[in-house]
């Protein structure tokens, strides 16, 4: 009884303090409540800490600190210590770690021009590059540790150095962590065979992705983008904190061996906090990118030919109630759905009201209408639909602490009736997404918004389709296209078009995503020999009693590792490139054709293509001409701001003629502006709030005072 009372008191304190101080979002409060109700004794968290925070205060309360990226740390917090997150002044913000309970590869290399890079054909110095000396980190599931595509014995192709399986209980964990098992070296990896079965069973996704990024191929076929790169695998526990821990481990391994690291994430979620690059996960990625780690992420598979899973309305110009049908997942996919997640994000300073109805057997059953202007709270309730109780959960937020946007999320249990969404407001724009809730708590499948012939109802679209972590400022988000191919019968070049499933941008804060496209249709790569699933073999290698195969898969999950491998080629050519320089090179050397349109020439980007198709040869050649970071830092002058203090305009001199990224942050760490800068730019400060801002170019910072 004493423990029950303690937990109840702890939860009550957490909720009331959070509402008052807004250190966490409503999703964290709701999910913490669910964790405690399920009997959890501790909760995995991300937190933003004050600079130079005292670790001892947290550790004395039994809180275990994991990885750190800038001011963002991962925590394992005992239930009884949860109130400390609100009372401790050095904890600025926190968030729960959300649970996510072909063309032949040779044509993909030809399409991206990496075959020329690997052969040294066309490189400005005549040298060949294969990614040697660079680590590629794969965060995924479904790894075959011994596939000959990347891990033959005898050191002929022994390139997988280590794997951290966070589901494997035997231990030992990597240094500094207390969960999962680190497996190191060819012989231990051979004995372990593959990663542990998890919510995806014995999958193969990670094996396929790794082969695209760095596979040696089979008998000269299906060679990956960087077949000389070293590999690190992390099978992570389906949460942001666990993913951060995996990246922190990879960064330490790369640092210990003095290698550059590029991390591939062929996964994404729409229910992970904000979708505008302000979440703690996005902040962590940005901090690590500024320290030299390159992040590449699949852009998503909710493109124009899949389902119109997004809908929005500007209520200032169209004040009518937004009415739409949220189509059930089972009508779109063959999946085990548990219901629907309806995600709604508004515009800062503009509140909205939303509710849903279920139409069944000629009757309509309505939930209450919930307003962001009245409360921030978590509601669980049921709706009586013709005698059947349909459970639902609502998270209502007046202003999310990370981006100040009003926010409502409905999680509605599976129903056979027609689910209808209603949204009203007097001003501002509201965005909504319809995403499947699967019975294993994973999944990122978009489901349609449709009018279904109802008067006054509106259908959705496929815009704003970039989820987390692809929406982060510093990650490269990757679209997918079919590879170009040469028709030998007609002598014509058939240009690859954008994949119909490839998600479109922009982000809801208006940034261009994705940045670049790579082949992602029918890509042949390695298949795990331990997978539960069946794949038609396009190539087979028999080693003793083991049969290893190559097979075809499609998705932005396949286009992302192509770019990851190309980044490894660039880092081999110039190990001193910054993350900003890598992105700038890839964007400015993009290949345009009749399918993409003349994007780079017009200094423009497309919401589906980004700046076009990636060109490995052009990117490596430009990387070879870039000044190394150490040399550049020695030659760069300090940032100059004038006037400072400023009121109407400020001119910023970068101290260097090289193209860089100018970022300005508010004093509490929120990104206010990001734009390219070469030597000098002048900013109009009309509408800026008075106060102190941090101006950052590369690793240099200055304070700007606006009055």
C-alpha positions in Angstrom: 0.0 0.0 0.0 2.8 2.4 0.8 4.4 1.9 -2.7 1.0 2.4 -4.4 0.5 5.7 -2.5 4.1 6.8 -3.3 3.5 6.2 -7.0 0.2 7.9 -7.0 1.7 10.9 -5.2 4.6 10.9 -7.7 2.4 10.8 -10.7 0.1 13.6 -9.3 3.2 15.8 -8.7 4.6 15.1 -12.2 1.3 16.0 -13.9 0.6 19.2 -11.9 4.2 20.4 -12.1 4.4 19.8 -15.8 1.2 21.8 -16.5 2.6 24.7 -14.5 6.2 24.7 -15.7 5.7 23.2 -19.2 9.0 21.3 -19.1 7.4 18.4 -21.0 4.7 17.8 -23.5 1.3 16.3 -22.8 2.4 13.1 -24.6 5.1 12.6 -22.0 2.6 13.0 -19.1 0.2 10.6 -20.8 2.7 8.0 -21.6 4.3 8.2 -18.1 0.9 7.5 -16.6 0.5 4.5 -18.9 4.0 3.2 -17.9 3.2 3.5 -14.2 -0.2 1.9 -14.6 1.5 -1.1 -16.4 3.7 -1.6 -13.4 6.9 0.0 -14.6 9.4 0.8 -11.9 11.5 3.2 -14.1 10.9 5.3 -17.2 13.3 6.0 -20.1 13.6 9.8 -20.8 15.4 12.4 -22.8 16.2 15.7 -21.0 17.7 19.1 -21.9 20.0 20.2 -19.2 21.6 23.5 -18.2 25.2 23.8 -19.3 27.6 22.3 -16.7 24.7 20.6 -14.8 25.5 18.7 -11.6 25.2 15.0 -12.4 25.5 14.1 -8.7 22.0 15.5 -7.9 20.4 13.2 -10.4 22.5 10.2 -9.5 21.8 10.5 -5.8 18.1 10.2 -6.7 18.8 6.9 -8.4 18.6 8.4 -11.9 21.0 6.7 -14.4 22.5 9.0 -17.0 23.2 7.4 -20.4 24.4 9.3 -23.5 24.8 13.0 -24.1 24.5 15.2 -27.2 25.2 18.8 -26.4 22.7 19.7 -23.7 20.5 16.6 -24.4 21.0 13.5 -22.2 19.2 10.1 -21.9 18.0 9.0 -18.5 16.5 6.0 -16.8 14.4 7.5 -14.0 12.9 5.5 -11.1 9.2 6.2 -10.8 9.7 7.7 -7.3 12.3 10.2 -8.7 10.1 11.5 -11.5 9.1 14.7 -9.6 12.8 15.7 -9.5 12.6 16.4 -13.3 10.2 19.3 -12.6 11.7 20.6 -9.4 15.3 20.5 -10.4 16.2 23.9 -12.0 19.0 22.4 -14.1 16.4 20.2 -16.0 15.2 22.6 -18.6 13.0 20.3 -20.6 12.3 16.5 -20.8 10.5 14.0 -22.9 9.6 10.3 -22.6 11.4 8.0 -24.9 8.5 7.1 -27.2 8.2 3.4 -28.0 7.8 2.2 -31.5 6.6 -1.1 -29.8 16.0 -3.9 -58.4 17.1 -1.9 -60.3 19.9 -4.3 -59.5 22.4 -2.8 -57.0 24.7 -2.4 -60.0 22.2 -0.1 -61.7 21.8 1.9 -58.5 25.6 2.4 -58.5 25.5 3.4 -62.1 22.6 5.8 -61.5 24.5 7.5 -58.7 27.8 7.5 -60.5 29.5 5.7 -57.6 30.8 3.0 -59.9 33.0 5.6 -61.4 34.2 6.7 -58.0 35.0 3.2 -57.0 37.0 2.7 -60.2 38.8 6.1 -60.1 37.2 7.1 -63.4 36.6 10.8 -63.6 37.8 11.7 -60.1 39.9 14.9 -60.3 43.0 13.2 -58.8 42.5 9.9 -60.6 42.2 7.9 -57.3 39.5 5.3 -56.6 37.4 5.6 -53.4 35.5 2.8 -51.7 34.8 4.2 -48.2 37.9 2.7 -46.6 38.8 4.4 -43.3 35.2 5.4 -42.6 32.6 3.8 -40.2 29.0 3.4 -41.4 26.6 2.9 -38.5 23.3 1.2 -39.2 20.5 1.6 -36.7 17.9 -0.9 -37.6 16.6 -4.5 -37.0 17.1 -7.8 -38.7 20.9 -8.2 -39.0 22.7 -11.3 -40.2 26.1 -10.9 -38.6 27.8 -13.3 -41.0 26.4 -12.5 -44.4 29.3 -12.7 -46.9 28.2 -9.4 -48.4 30.1 -7.7 -45.6 31.6 -10.3 -43.3 33.6 -13.1 -44.8 36.2 -14.8 -42.7 40.0 -14.5 -43.4 39.8 -10.7 -43.4 39.1 -10.8 -47.1 35.8 -9.0 -46.4 35.7 -8.8 -42.6 34.3 -5.4 -42.1 31.6 -5.7 -39.4 33.6 -4.7 -36.3 30.9 -4.7 -33.6 27.1 -5.0 -33.0 25.1 -3.8 -30.0 21.9 -5.8 -29.7 19.8 -3.9 -27.2 17.3 -6.8 -26.9 19.9 -9.5 -26.1 19.9 -10.0 -22.3 23.2 -12.0 -21.8 25.5 -9.0 -21.7 28.0 -7.5 -21.4 26.7 -4.1 -22.5 29.0 -1.4 -24.0 31.0 0.6 -21.6 28.8 3.2 -19.9 25.5 1.4 -20.5 23.7 -1.2 -18.5 21.5 -3.0 -21.1 21.8 -5.2 -24.2 24.8 -7.1 -25.4 27.9 -5.9 -27.2 29.3 -8.4 -29.7 32.8 -7.7 -31.0 35.0 -9.4 -33.6 34.4 -11.8 -36.4 34.4 -15.0 -34.3 32.0 -13.8 -31.6 29.7 -12.3 -34.3 29.8 -15.7 -36.1 28.8 -17.5 -32.9 26.0 -15.0 -32.2 24.7 -15.5 -35.8 22.1 -12.7 -35.9 20.3 -10.2 -33.7 17.5 -11.2 -31.3 13.9 -11.7 -32.4 11.9 -8.6 -31.5 8.6 -7.1 -32.6 9.6 -7.7 -36.2 10.5 -11.3 -35.5 13.7 -12.4 -37.2 13.7 -9.8 -39.9 16.2 -8.8 -42.6 15.7 -5.0 -43.0 19.0 -4.1 -41.4 20.9 -6.8 -43.5 19.5 -5.4 -46.7 20.2 -1.8 -45.8 23.8 -2.6 -44.8 24.4 -4.3 -48.1 23.2 -1.3 -50.1 25.5 1.0 -48.1 28.6 -1.2 -48.0 28.1 -4.6 -49.6 30.9 -6.3 -51.6 28.2 -8.1 -53.7 28.3 -11.6 -55.2 30.5 -12.5 -58.1 30.7 -8.9 -59.2 27.0 -8.2 -58.9 25.0 -6.1 -56.4 28.1 -4.2 -55.1 27.1 -1.5 -52.5 28.1 2.2 -52.5 31.1 1.9 -50.1 32.4 -1.7 -50.2 35.5 -0.7 -48.3 33.9 0.9 -45.3 33.8 -0.6 -41.8 30.4 -1.3 -40.2 28.7 -0.9 -36.8 25.3 -2.4 -36.2 22.8 -1.4 -33.5 19.5 -3.2 -33.0 17.8 -0.6 -30.9 14.9 -0.9 -28.5 12.4 1.1 -30.4 12.7 4.5 -28.6 14.5 7.8 -29.0 16.7 7.4 -25.9 17.7 3.9 -27.0 18.6 5.2 -30.5 20.6 8.0 -29.0 22.5 5.5 -26.8 23.3 3.5 -29.9 24.6 6.5 -31.8 26.7 7.6 -28.7 28.3 4.1 -28.6 29.1 4.3 -32.4 30.5 7.8 -31.9 32.8 6.5 -29.2 34.0 3.6 -31.3 34.7 5.9 -34.2 36.5 8.4 -32.0 38.7 5.7 -30.5 39.8 4.5 -33.9 40.1 8.1 -35.4 37.5 7.4 -38.1 34.7 9.5 -39.4 31.2 8.2 -38.8 28.0 8.4 -40.9 24.8 7.0 -39.3 22.0 5.6 -41.4 18.4 5.5 -40.0 16.0 3.8 -42.4 13.1 4.3 -40.2 10.8 7.1 -39.1 7.7 7.9 -37.0 5.1 10.6 -37.0 4.0 10.2 -33.4 7.4 11.1 -31.9 6.8 14.5 -30.5 7.0 17.6 -32.8 7.4 17.3 -36.6 9.3 20.6 -37.1 12.8 19.8 -35.9 12.4 21.2 -32.4 12.1 17.9 -30.4 14.8 16.8 -28.0 15.8 14.0 -30.5 16.2 16.6 -33.3 18.2 18.8 -31.0 20.5 15.9 -30.1 21.1 15.1 -33.8 21.9 18.8 -34.5 24.4 18.9 -31.7 26.2 15.7 -32.8 26.2 16.9 -36.4 27.9 20.1 -35.3 30.6 17.8 -33.8 31.2 15.9 -37.0 28.8 13.0 -37.2 26.8 12.8 -40.4 23.2 11.6 -40.3 21.2 10.2 -43.2 17.5 9.3 -42.9 14.9 7.8 -45.1 12.3 10.4 -46.0 9.2 8.1 -45.7 6.9 6.0 -47.8 3.7 8.0 -47.8 4.0 9.4 -51.3 1.5 10.6 -53.9 0.4 7.2 -55.1 -0.1 5.7 -51.6 -2.7 7.5 -49.5 -3.5 11.2 -48.9 -2.8 10.9 -45.1 -2.3 14.6 -44.5 -4.9 17.4 -44.5 -4.7 21.1 -43.5 -6.7 24.3 -43.5 -5.9 27.9 -43.1 -8.9 29.1 -41.0 -8.1 32.8 -41.6 -9.0 32.3 -45.3 -11.4 29.3 -45.0 -13.2 29.6 -41.7 -15.6 26.7 -42.3 -15.4 23.6 -40.1 -12.9 21.1 -41.5 -14.7 17.8 -42.0 -13.1 14.6 -43.3 -13.3 10.9 -43.0 -10.3 9.2 -41.4 -10.1 5.9 -43.4 -9.3 2.8 -41.3 -5.9 1.2 -41.8 -7.4 -2.2 -42.6 -9.0 -0.6 -45.7 -5.6 0.3 -47.0 -3.1 -2.3 -45.7 -3.0 -5.9 -44.7 -1.9 -5.2 -41.2 -2.9 -5.9 -37.6 -4.4 -2.5 -36.7 -5.4 -1.5 -33.2 -7.0 1.7 -34.3 -6.1 5.2 -35.7 -3.9 8.0 -34.5 -5.1 11.4 -35.6 -2.3 14.0 -35.0 -3.2 17.7 -35.1 -0.7 20.6 -34.9 -1.7 24.2 -35.0 0.1 27.5 -35.4 1.7 29.3 -32.5 -0.7 31.7 -30.9 -3.8 30.3 -32.8 -6.0 27.9 -30.9 -8.3 25.3 -32.4 -11.0 22.8 -31.4 -11.4 19.2 -32.6 -13.5 16.1 -32.1 -14.5 13.0 -33.9 -17.7 11.1 -34.8 -18.4 7.5 -35.7 -21.0 6.8 -38.2 -22.5 3.3 -38.0 -25.8 1.7 -39.0 -27.3 5.0 -40.1 -26.5 6.7 -36.8 -23.8 9.2 -35.8 -22.1 9.0 -32.4 -20.1 12.1 -31.3 -17.2 12.7 -29.0 -16.9 16.0 -27.1 -15.2 18.8 -29.0 -11.8 19.5 -27.3 -10.2 23.0 -27.4 -6.5 23.9 -27.0 -7.5 27.3 -25.6 -9.0 25.9 -22.5 -6.7 23.2 -21.1 -3.7 21.1 -21.3 -4.6 17.6 -20.2 -4.8 13.9 -21.0 -8.3 12.3 -21.3 -9.3 8.7 -21.6 -12.9 7.9 -22.4 -15.2 5.6 -24.4 -17.9 6.3 -27.0 -21.0 4.1 -27.1 -21.4 3.1 -30.8 -24.6 1.2 -31.2 -24.1 -0.6 -27.9 -20.3 -1.2 -28.4 -17.9 0.8 -26.3 -15.1 2.3 -28.4 -12.1 3.4 -26.3 -10.2 6.5 -27.1 -7.5 8.7 -25.7 -7.0 12.5 -26.2 -3.9 14.6 -25.5 -4.7 18.3 -25.5 -1.9 20.9 -25.4 -2.3 24.7 -25.3 1.4 25.2 -26.3 3.9 22.4 -26.7 7.0 23.3 -24.7 9.4 22.6 -27.7 7.7 24.7 -30.4 4.8 26.5 -28.7 2.3 25.1 -31.1 -1.2 24.0 -29.9 -1.6 20.2 -30.3 -4.3 17.5 -30.1 -3.8 13.8 -30.6 -6.7 11.3 -30.8 -5.9 7.6 -30.4 -9.2 5.8 -31.3 -9.6 2.1 -30.9 -10.5 -0.1 -33.9 -14.1 0.4 -35.0 -16.2 -1.0 -37.8 -17.9 2.4 -38.2 -16.8 5.3 -40.3 -14.4 7.6 -38.3 -14.9 11.3 -39.0 -12.7 14.2 -37.9 -14.0 17.7 -37.2 -11.8 20.8 -36.7 -12.8 24.4 -36.1 -10.8 27.6 -35.6 -11.0 31.3 -36.3 -7.4 31.9 -37.4 -4.2 30.1 -38.1 -3.4 26.9 -40.0 -4.1 23.4 -38.6 -2.3 20.3 -40.0 -3.6 16.8 -39.4 -2.3 13.3 -40.1 -4.1 9.9 -40.1 -1.6 7.2 -39.1 -2.3 3.5 -38.2 -1.9 2.3 -34.7 -0.7 -1.3 -34.9 -1.2 -3.9 -32.3 2.6 -4.2 -31.8 2.7 -0.4 -31.1 5.0 0.1 -34.2 4.2 1.3 -37.7 4.3 4.5 -39.6 1.7 3.8 -42.3 -0.4 6.7 -43.4 -4.1 6.2 -43.9 -6.4 8.3 -46.1 -8.4 11.4 -45.3 -11.4 11.2 -47.7 -14.7 13.0 -48.4 -16.6 9.8 -49.2 -19.3 11.8 -51.0 -20.4 13.6 -47.8 -21.4 17.2 -48.4 -18.9 19.7 -46.9 -16.3 17.0 -46.4 -12.7 17.4 -47.7 -10.1 14.8 -48.9 -6.5 14.9 -47.9 -3.2 15.2 -49.7 0.4 13.8 -49.5 2.2 17.0 -48.5 4.1 17.4 -45.2 5.0 13.7 -45.2 8.3 13.9 -43.4 8.4 12.4 -39.9 11.0 12.1 -37.1 14.0 11.9 -37.3 14.0 13.0 -41.0 12.6 16.4 -40.1 15.7 17.3 -38.0 17.6 20.3 -39.2 21.0 18.6 -39.7 20.0 15.2 -41.1 19.9 14.5 -44.8 16.4 13.3 -45.7 16.3 11.0 -48.7 13.6 10.6 -51.4 13.6 7.5 -53.7 13.5 7.2 -57.5 13.8 4.3 -59.9 17.3 4.0 -61.5 18.0 5.1 -65.0 18.4 2.2 -67.4 19.6 1.8 -71.0 17.3 0.1 -73.4 19.6 -1.9 -75.6 16.8 -2.7 -78.1 16.0 0.9 -78.8 19.3 2.5 -77.9 17.4 5.0 -75.6 18.1 6.0 -72.1 15.1 5.6 -69.9 15.3 8.1 -67.1 14.3 7.0 -63.7 11.2 8.7 -62.2 10.4 9.5 -58.6 9.1 6.5 -56.7 5.3 6.7 -56.2 5.7 5.9 -52.5 8.4 8.6 -51.8 7.1 11.1 -49.2 6.9 14.8 -50.0 7.8 17.8 -47.9 8.0 20.4 -46.6 8.1 20.3 -42.8 5.4 22.3 -41.0 7.8 25.1 -40.2 8.3 25.5 -44.0 11.8 23.9 -44.4 12.7 22.0 -47.6 12.7 18.3 -47.0 13.8 15.9 -48.6 17.2 17.3 -49.7 18.1 14.6 -52.3 16.9 11.5 -54.0 18.6 8.1 -54.6 17.5 4.8 -56.2 15.0 3.0 -54.0 12.9 0.8 -56.3 13.6 -3.0 -56.6 17.0 -2.7 -55.1 18.9 -6.0 -54.8 20.9 -6.5 -51.6 21.7 -9.1 -48.9 18.9 -11.0 -47.2 19.4 -12.4 -43.7 19.8 -16.1 -43.7 18.0 -16.3 -40.4 14.9 -14.3 -41.4 11.3 -15.6 -40.8 10.2 -14.1 -44.1 10.5 -15.5 -47.6 12.3 -13.7 -50.4 12.9 -14.8 -54.0 16.6 -15.1 -54.5 18.2 -13.1 -57.2 21.7 -14.4 -56.3 22.9 -17.2 -54.0 26.2 -18.1 -52.3 26.6 -21.4 -50.5 29.2 -21.4 -47.7 29.6 -24.8 -46.1 26.1 -25.7 -44.8 24.8 -22.1 -45.0 22.8 -20.6 -47.9 23.1 -16.9 -48.3 20.9 -15.0 -50.7 20.4 -11.6 -52.3 16.9 -10.3 -52.9 14.9 -7.2 -53.9 13.2 -4.6 -51.8 11.8 -1.1 -52.4 11.4 2.0 -50.2 13.1 5.1 -49.0 14.7 2.6 -46.6 16.7 1.5 -49.6 17.5 5.0 -51.0 18.8 6.2 -47.7 21.8 3.8 -47.4 22.8 4.6 -51.0 23.4 8.2 -49.8 25.0 6.9 -46.6 27.5 5.0 -48.6 28.2 7.9 -50.9 28.9 10.1 -47.8 31.4 7.5 -46.8 33.2 8.0 -50.2 33.2 11.7 -49.6 34.6 11.4 -46.1 37.4 9.1 -47.4 38.2 11.7 -50.1 38.2 14.5 -47.5 38.0 13.4 -43.9 37.8 17.0 -42.7 34.3 17.8 -44.1 31.7 19.2 -41.7 28.1 18.0 -41.7 27.1 21.3 -43.2 29.7 21.0 -45.9 28.6 17.4 -46.8 25.0 18.6 -47.1 26.0 21.6 -49.2 28.1 19.5 -51.5 25.4 16.9 -52.1 22.8 19.6 -52.8 24.9 21.7 -55.1 26.2 18.7 -57.1 22.7 17.1 -57.5 22.1 15.6 -61.0 19.1 17.1 -62.8 17.3 15.7 -65.9 13.9 15.8 -67.6 12.3 14.0 -64.7 13.6 16.3 -61.9 13.6 19.5 -63.9 16.4 22.1 -63.8 16.4 22.5 -60.0 20.1 23.2 -59.2 20.5 25.6 -62.2 17.5 27.6 -60.9 18.7 27.5 -57.3 15.5 25.8 -56.3 14.2 22.5 -54.8 11.2 20.3 -55.3 9.0 19.1 -52.5 9.4 15.5 -53.7 12.8 15.4 -55.3 14.7 17.8 -53.1 17.5 19.3 -55.3 17.5 16.2 -57.6 19.3 12.9 -58.0 22.5 12.3 -56.0 25.7 12.3 -58.1 28.6 10.5 -56.2 31.2 11.5 -58.8 30.4 15.2 -58.7 30.1 15.1 -54.9 33.5 13.4 -54.4 35.2 15.7 -56.8 33.8 18.8 -55.0 34.8 17.2 -51.6 38.4 17.0 -52.9 38.4 20.8 -53.6 37.0 21.8 -50.2 39.3 23.3 -47.6 39.7 20.9 -44.6 37.9 21.9 -41.4 41.2 22.3 -39.4 42.8 24.5 -42.0 39.6 26.5 -42.4 39.1 27.1 -38.7 42.7 28.4 -38.4 42.1 30.8 -41.3 38.7 32.0 -40.3 38.2 35.4 -38.6 35.6 35.9 -35.9 32.0 36.6 -36.8 31.3 40.4 -37.0 27.9 41.9 -36.3 27.1 45.6 -37.0 25.4 47.4 -35.5 25.3 45.5 -32.3 23.0 46.2 -30.4 20.7 46.4 -33.4 17.1 47.5 -33.9 16.0 47.5 -37.5 18.8 45.6 -39.4 22.0 43.8 -38.7 24.8 42.9 -41.1 26.7 39.7 -40.4 30.2 39.1 -41.8 31.1 35.4 -41.7 34.9 35.9 -41.5 35.3 33.4 -44.4 34.3 33.4 -48.1 33.3 29.7 -48.0 29.6 28.8 -48.3 28.4 27.9 -44.8 25.2 27.8 -42.7 24.2 30.8 -40.5 22.0 29.8 -37.6 20.5 32.1 -35.0 19.1 30.9 -31.8 17.0 32.5 -29.0 18.7 32.6 -25.6 16.6 29.5 -24.6 18.0 27.5 -27.5 15.2 27.7 -30.0 16.2 28.0 -33.7 15.0 31.4 -35.0 16.6 31.5 -38.4 18.8 29.3 -40.6 20.2 30.4 -44.0 23.2 29.9 -46.2 26.0 32.6 -45.9 29.2 33.1 -47.9 30.9 36.4 -46.9 28.1 38.7 -45.7 24.4 39.0 -45.3 22.0 41.7 -44.0 18.9 40.6 -42.0 15.7 42.6 -41.4 14.9 42.5 -37.7 11.4 43.9 -38.1 9.1 41.8 -35.9 11.9 40.3 -33.8 11.4 40.3 -30.0 13.9 42.4 -28.0 16.5 40.3 -26.3 19.8 38.3 -26.7 20.3 35.9 -29.6 23.1 33.5 -30.4 24.6 33.8 -33.9 26.4 30.6 -35.0 28.4 29.9 -38.2 30.2 26.6 -38.1 31.8 26.2 -34.7 32.0 30.0 -34.0 29.4 32.0 -32.1 28.6 35.6 -31.3 25.9 37.3 -29.2 23.4 39.6 -31.0 21.4 42.1 -28.9 18.1 43.2 -30.4 16.4 46.2 -28.8 
